[in-house]
Amino acid sequence: MELKVTRYDVADDGIATLWLSRPGRANSWTGRMHDEYRWICAKLDDDPAVRVIVLTGDGDIFCGGADFKALDHYAGADHYDPALSPDAARPGYGVRPEFDADMAWQLGLRTPMIAAINGSCAGIAVALAAFCDLRFAVEDAKITTVAPRIGLPAEYGLSWMLPRLMGVTHAADLLLTGRVATAAELRHSGLFNRVLPRDGFLDAVYDYARLLTAASPAAVSTTKRQLWSDILQASPAAAVEASKDLIGTHMQFPDYKEGVSAMTQRRAPRFGPAAGPATSGTATP
């Protein structure tokens, strides 16, 4: 695919960076960007050398939300059209039916995703970040769901995800008002793993990402699937029993033997690429 509004790079250490890139247009979201974003994520998730994906925006903006020309186009429309091409990539699909939808598919990826919110994050961009596994933000980043201020309800599953990240009280604040809050104000809300100064921001994100690249890729992928699948579980007992089955499976992988050997020898483990059921299927039955 020819990339016009996104770009990506894979470093030698297994950290991939995906940039939303519409210079001069606040990296605003379009159907074209949606297509490219899915294509890149599918490509990165299929690459065993990629251990973590960092999602960020070009310049000093993460994403200003949907392009205003697109918003104006929808006035009077009788339905919402995400403007995806018919042959758009479907990364993360097929893991669980609950993940087979726009943005929710990020939960089905084998690869952990970190949202590096380097500036304004509005509307649909909040959903992009919320459905990542981890979130870092610069202190002065402006966060707004926007929707109620333009006559719309919560979009893209934020009414499901934000309460799970922030609790109902904080989620209601952002979803019902659509007000603009800074990341610094939301520092203790649960939305972000860390809120950091702008100076050295991406360096700090990459330092954290290396914690993921140092871990067993199979274990990280399976744990990611456990995390999001078990959130859907009604029964903690089911989660316990499923985890025991998964532990038994992973004990047969080379990573387990290497991890135990490294701990015994007091050295850093040398894990291989992701392998086994963590690359496909569900984490829990």
C-alpha positions as CSV (number, residue, x, y, z in Angstrom):
1,M,0.0,0.0,0.0
2,E,1.2,3.5,-0.8
3,L,1.2,5.4,2.5
4,K,0.1,9.0,2.2
5,V,-1.1,10.0,5.7
6,T,0.8,7.6,8.0
7,R,4.3,6.2,8.2
8,Y,6.1,3.5,10.3
9,D,9.5,2.3,11.2
10,V,10.9,-0.9,12.9
11,A,14.0,-0.5,14.9
12,D,16.6,-3.2,15.4
13,D,15.5,-3.7,19.0
14,G,12.0,-4.8,17.9
15,I,10.2,-1.5,18.7
16,A,8.0,-0.4,15.8
17,T,6.7,3.2,15.7
18,L,3.6,4.1,13.8
19,W,3.0,7.8,13.1
20,L,-0.3,9.5,12.2
21,S,0.9,12.0,9.6
22,R,-1.1,14.8,8.1
23,P,1.1,17.8,8.6
24,G,-0.8,21.0,8.7
25,R,-4.1,19.2,9.3
26,A,-3.5,18.2,13.0
27,N,-3.0,14.6,11.9
28,S,-6.8,14.5,11.6
29,W,-8.5,11.1,11.0
30,T,-9.9,10.2,7.5
31,G,-11.0,7.1,5.8
32,R,-7.7,6.9,4.0
33,M,-5.9,7.1,7.4
34,H,-8.1,4.3,8.7
35,D,-7.2,2.1,5.8
36,E,-3.5,2.8,6.2
37,Y,-3.6,2.4,9.9
38,R,-5.1,-1.1,9.7
39,W,-2.7,-2.1,6.9
40,I,0.4,-1.1,9.0
41,C,-0.9,-2.8,12.1
42,A,-1.6,-6.0,10.2
43,K,1.9,-5.9,8.7
44,L,3.6,-5.2,12.1
45,D,1.6,-7.8,13.9
46,D,2.6,-10.5,11.3
47,D,6.3,-9.6,11.7
48,P,7.8,-11.8,14.5
49,A,10.7,-9.3,14.9
50,V,8.2,-6.7,16.1
51,R,7.8,-6.9,19.9
52,V,5.9,-3.7,20.6
53,I,4.1,-0.9,18.6
54,V,4.4,2.7,19.7
55,L,1.5,4.8,18.2
56,T,2.1,8.6,18.0
57,G,1.5,11.6,15.9
58,D,3.8,13.7,13.7
59,G,5.0,17.0,15.2
60,D,3.5,18.1,18.4
61,I,0.0,16.7,17.9
62,F,-1.3,13.2,18.4
63,C,-4.5,13.4,16.4
64,G,-7.0,16.2,16.3
65,G,-10.0,13.8,15.7
66,A,-12.0,13.4,12.6
67,D,-11.3,15.8,9.7
68,F,-13.9,18.6,9.9
69,K,-14.7,18.3,6.2
70,A,-15.8,14.7,6.9
71,L,-17.8,15.8,9.9
72,D,-19.6,18.4,7.7
73,H,-20.3,15.7,5.1
74,Y,-22.2,13.7,7.6
75,A,-24.7,16.4,8.5
76,G,-28.2,15.1,7.6
77,A,-26.9,11.6,6.8
78,D,-29.1,8.7,8.0
79,H,-26.1,6.5,9.0
80,Y,-22.5,6.5,9.9
81,D,-20.0,5.3,7.3
82,P,-16.4,4.8,8.5
83,A,-15.2,5.1,4.9
84,L,-13.1,2.0,4.9
85,S,-12.3,0.4,1.6
86,P,-14.0,-3.0,1.0
87,D,-10.6,-4.8,1.1
88,A,-9.3,-3.0,4.2
89,A,-7.0,-5.1,6.4
90,R,-8.5,-6.8,9.4
91,P,-5.7,-7.1,12.0
92,G,-6.7,-8.6,15.3
93,Y,-10.0,-10.1,14.0
94,G,-10.9,-13.8,14.7
95,V,-9.4,-13.8,18.2
96,R,-12.7,-13.2,20.0
97,P,-16.0,-12.0,18.4
98,E,-16.0,-9.2,21.0
99,F,-12.9,-7.7,19.4
100,D,-14.1,-7.9,15.8
101,A,-14.9,-4.2,15.4
102,D,-13.3,-0.9,14.6
103,M,-10.7,0.0,17.3
104,A,-11.6,-3.0,19.4
105,W,-9.5,-5.1,17.0
106,Q,-6.4,-3.6,18.7
107,L,-7.2,-5.8,21.7
108,G,-6.8,-8.9,19.5
109,L,-3.3,-8.1,18.2
110,R,-0.6,-10.3,19.5
111,T,1.7,-7.2,19.8
112,P,1.2,-4.8,22.7
113,M,0.5,-1.3,21.7
114,I,1.6,1.9,23.5
115,A,-0.1,5.2,22.7
116,A,2.4,8.0,23.0
117,I,0.1,11.0,23.1
118,N,2.5,13.8,22.2
119,G,-0.1,16.5,21.9
120,S,-3.8,17.2,21.3
121,C,-5.9,14.0,21.4
122,A,-9.6,14.6,20.3
123,G,-12.6,12.6,19.4
124,I,-11.8,9.4,17.6
125,A,-8.2,9.7,18.7
126,V,-9.3,9.1,22.3
127,A,-10.7,5.8,21.2
128,L,-7.4,5.0,19.3
129,A,-5.5,5.6,22.5
130,A,-8.0,3.9,24.8
131,F,-7.9,0.6,22.9
132,C,-4.1,0.5,23.1
133,D,-2.7,-1.5,26.0
134,L,-0.7,1.3,27.6
135,R,-0.9,5.1,27.4
136,F,1.8,7.8,28.0
137,A,1.1,11.5,27.5
138,V,2.9,14.8,27.6
139,E,1.7,17.0,30.4
140,D,0.2,19.7,28.2
141,A,-1.6,17.4,25.8
142,K,-5.3,18.5,25.5
143,I,-7.7,15.6,25.8
144,T,-11.4,15.8,24.7
145,T,-14.0,13.3,23.5
146,V,-15.7,16.3,21.7
147,A,-18.8,14.3,20.8
148,P,-21.5,15.9,23.1
149,R,-20.3,19.4,22.0
150,I,-21.2,18.5,18.4
151,G,-24.4,16.7,19.2
152,L,-23.2,13.1,19.2
153,P,-23.1,10.3,21.8
154,A,-20.0,8.5,22.9
155,E,-18.2,7.0,19.9
156,Y,-16.3,3.9,19.1
157,G,-16.9,2.0,22.3
158,L,-15.6,4.7,24.6
159,S,-18.7,4.1,26.9
160,W,-17.4,0.6,27.4
161,M,-13.7,1.2,27.6
162,L,-13.3,4.5,29.5
163,P,-15.1,3.3,32.6
164,R,-12.8,0.2,32.7
165,L,-9.7,2.5,32.5
166,M,-10.8,5.4,34.6
167,G,-13.9,4.3,36.6
168,V,-17.4,5.5,36.0
169,T,-16.9,8.9,37.7
170,H,-14.0,10.1,35.6
171,A,-15.4,8.6,32.4
172,A,-18.7,10.3,32.9
173,D,-16.9,13.6,33.3
174,L,-15.2,13.3,29.9
175,L,-18.1,11.6,28.1
176,L,-21.0,13.8,29.2
177,T,-19.3,17.2,28.9
178,G,-16.8,16.7,26.1
179,R,-14.7,19.3,27.9
180,V,-11.0,19.8,27.2
181,A,-8.8,18.5,30.0
182,T,-5.0,18.4,30.0
183,A,-3.1,15.1,30.6
184,A,-1.6,16.7,33.7
185,E,-5.1,17.2,35.1
186,L,-5.9,13.6,34.3
187,R,-2.6,12.3,35.7
188,H,-4.3,10.3,38.5
189,S,-7.5,9.3,36.7
190,G,-6.2,5.9,35.5
191,L,-6.3,6.9,31.9
192,F,-2.5,7.2,31.6
193,N,0.3,4.9,32.8
194,R,2.5,8.0,32.9
195,V,2.2,11.7,32.3
196,L,5.6,13.2,31.4
197,P,7.3,16.5,30.5
198,R,7.5,17.2,26.8
199,D,11.3,17.3,26.9
200,G,12.5,13.7,26.5
201,F,9.0,12.3,26.2
202,L,9.5,9.8,23.4
203,D,12.8,8.7,24.8
204,A,11.0,7.8,28.0
205,V,8.3,5.9,26.1
206,Y,11.0,3.9,24.2
207,D,12.8,3.2,27.5
208,Y,9.5,1.7,28.8
209,A,9.0,-0.2,25.5
210,R,12.3,-1.9,26.0
211,L,10.9,-3.5,29.2
212,L,8.5,-5.3,26.9
213,T,11.1,-6.3,24.4
214,A,13.2,-7.9,27.2
215,A,10.3,-10.2,28.2
216,S,9.3,-13.4,26.5
217,P,7.3,-12.4,23.4
218,A,5.1,-15.5,23.7
219,A,4.3,-14.8,27.3
220,V,3.6,-11.1,26.6
221,S,1.2,-12.0,23.8
222,T,-0.7,-14.6,25.8
223,T,-0.9,-12.3,28.8
224,K,-2.3,-9.5,26.7
225,R,-5.0,-11.9,25.4
226,Q,-5.6,-13.1,29.0
227,L,-5.9,-9.5,30.2
228,W,-8.6,-8.4,27.7
229,S,-10.4,-11.7,27.6
230,D,-10.6,-12.0,31.4
231,I,-12.1,-8.5,31.6
232,L,-15.0,-10.0,29.6
233,Q,-15.2,-13.1,32.0
234,A,-18.0,-13.1,34.5
235,S,-16.2,-15.7,36.6
236,P,-12.9,-15.2,38.4
237,A,-12.8,-19.0,38.8
238,A,-12.9,-19.4,35.0
239,A,-9.9,-17.0,34.7
240,V,-8.0,-19.0,37.3
241,E,-8.6,-22.4,35.5
242,A,-7.8,-21.0,32.1
243,S,-4.6,-19.5,33.4
244,K,-3.5,-22.9,34.8
245,D,-4.0,-24.4,31.3
246,L,-2.0,-21.7,29.7
247,I,0.8,-22.1,32.2
248,G,1.0,-25.8,31.4
249,T,1.2,-24.9,27.7
250,H,3.9,-22.3,28.1
251,M,6.0,-24.5,30.3
252,Q,6.6,-26.6,27.1
253,F,8.0,-23.6,25.2
254,P,11.7,-22.8,24.9
255,D,11.1,-19.4,26.5
256,Y,10.3,-21.0,29.9
257,K,13.5,-23.1,29.9
258,E,15.5,-20.1,28.9
259,G,13.8,-17.8,31.5
260,V,14.5,-20.2,34.3
261,S,18.1,-20.8,33.2
262,A,18.7,-17.0,33.0
263,M,17.3,-16.4,36.4
264,T,19.4,-19.3,37.9
265,Q,22.5,-18.0,36.2
266,R,21.7,-14.3,37.0
267,R,21.9,-13.1,33.5
268,A,19.5,-11.5,31.0
269,P,17.3,-14.0,29.2
270,R,17.7,-14.5,25.4
271,F,14.2,-15.1,24.2
272,G,13.4,-16.1,20.6
273,P,10.6,-14.7,18.5
274,A,7.0,-15.2,19.4
275,A,5.8,-18.7,18.9
276,G,3.0,-21.1,19.8
277,P,-0.7,-20.3,20.4
278,A,0.1,-16.7,21.6
279,T,0.2,-15.7,17.9
280,S,-3.3,-16.9,17.2
281,G,-6.4,-17.9,18.9
282,T,-7.8,-16.8,22.3
283,A,-6.1,-16.6,25.6
284,T,-9.0,-18.1,27.5
285,P,-11.4,-20.8,26.4
